[in-house]
Every structure is written in structure tokens, then in C-alpha cells.
Amino acid sequence: MAESVLSLTTLIERPTIIIDDVSYEIMSPDELSVLDHHRLGIQGKALDALMSKPKLNAGSEKRLTSLLRDISDFIMVGVPDDVRAKLSDAMRTEIAEVFTTLPLRKHLTALTKEITATEAATRKAMADLPATEATAEE
């Protein structure tokens, strides 16, 4: 039987963040539509462009804050408005950064499970080998 190259699940598990000792859900990249991905991509590029400028005028500062709020508000589906209002721009940036790393975390988790399973199988196979002079000396 051929090895599976892709494993999908239709059950979406939203990741959580903790704000003031309370756990809140954020969006999972798996639940975004292609339009959501496109919109976030455009907003992210605009945010990056503004962040890379050495100096911002008043209009650019306003746009930067607006983009950061729009992006983080979209991500924070389970966070009440009163909690959102207390978040600084630095905190909102952290939330956006965590969200953008979620696909990488998912792949790293899968890779770690695969490596662990391979290591366990290798240990078992090694334990099942008959002892030789080389292994007996070790």
C-alpha cells in the first residue's frame, strides 16, 4: 500500500491564546476561505510595507494602526470587545505573528510525531536483533 502524502480532517480545532489568564479562541488557518486568505495576504503586505518605512507621516501611522486592528480583530473570533480594547498594538502584533506561524507549527507537530514513531520502530528493531560481539562489548 502506498504511503499517504496528505492527511486532511474536516474537524476544525481552533487554537487558543490567553489574555489576562482567560483562554480565548482564535481563527485556524484551516477554516479560512480563499478570499479570507487573499484579504489577509493583502493586509499583511501593506502592514509589512508600512513597518519597513523608517518614518511615517500621520496618515501612514493611522493606516498602520488600522491594519493591525483589522487583522487582529479578524483573527480573534472569541475575544470580547472589552478585552480587545485593552490590547496594545504590541500585543495585537504578537497575536498576528502567532496566527501566521500556525501552519508551520502544524507541520512541525506532524514531523515530530513521524520522527518519534520512526525512532520507536528503530529501537524495537535494534532490540530484536541477536547480540553480536560488537553489541556485546558496548
N, C-alpha and C positions, 0 to 999 in steps of 0.2 A: 504494500500500500504506500502511495506517495505521501511524503511529509507535507503537512499543511503549511502554506506560506502566509496565510492570513486568518485570523480568528476574530469574528465580529460578534457583538452582543447588542441586542436592541434595548436592553435594560440600561437606562442612563443612571449612573450614580454621580450625584453632584458632589464635588469636593467642598470642604468647609474651611472657613477661616474663623479665627477667634478675635473678637473685638470686646475689650473690657470684660474678659472672662466669660463671654457668651459666644456660643458657636453659631455661625450663620452659613447658609449655603451660598455658593457662587455658581455661575454657569459652568457647565462642562463643555469643552470644545466639541465633543461628540454630538451635542444637541443643537449646534448652530446650523442654520440654513446656509446655502451658498451665498445668499445676499447678506446675511449677517457677517460671514467671513470677509466678504468683499468690503462691506462698510467698515468693519473694524480694521481691515488692512489699510484702507484709505486714511482713516483717522489716525492710525498708528504711524503711518509715514509722515503725515502732516505734523504730528506731535514730535517725532524724531527730528524733522527739519527745523522746527522752532527751537527744540532743545539744543541743537548743534550750533545755533547762532550765538556769537559772542555777546551781542547786545540786542535787546528787544525794545521796540517802541511801545507806547501804551496800548495800541491796537493789537499788537502781537502778544503782549502779556495777557490781555483779555482772552484772546483766541486760545492761547496755551492753556489757561485755566479752564476754559470752556471745554476744550477737547479732553482734558484729563478727567473732568467731572462726567462728561458724556460717556466716555469709555468705562470708567469705574462704576458708574451708575448702571450701565447695561450689564456688567459682569455681576454685580452684587444683587442678585434677584431676591434674596431673602433678608436683606438688611433694611430695617425700618428707616424712614426718613429722618427721625430724630437722631438716630445713631450716625447716619450718613453725614448729617450736618456738623457733627463733632470731628469728622475726619479731616486731617490736614492734607495738603497737597502731597507731602512726602508719604503719608500713609496710603493715599489713593494710588500713588506711583508704585508702591510695594504691591498692592493688590493687583494692579495691571501686570506687573512683572511676574507675579506668581501665576496668573492666568496664562501668560504666554509660554511659561515653562511646562505647563501641564502635559502637552503631548510628549515632550521629551521624558518627563517623569514616567509616563505610562510605558514608553518603550524600554526605559531602563529597568523598570519593575519586571517586565516580561523577560528581559535579557537575564536579569539576576535569577529569576526562577529557573530559566533554562540552564544556566551555569550551575546552579545548586543541584539540579536533577542530574546533570552530567557528572558532577563531582561524586555524588552519591553512588551512581552506577559504576563509576571507575573504582571507587573504594571497595564496593561489593565484588567486582570482578577481580581486583587485586587480592582480596581476602580469600576468594575461592581458588586462586592459583596454588598449585602444590609448592611447598617450600623447596627452595634450591639452596645450594651452598652460598650463593651471593646474598639471598634474602635472609638466610640463617645467621650470617655474620652481622647483619645490621641490627 
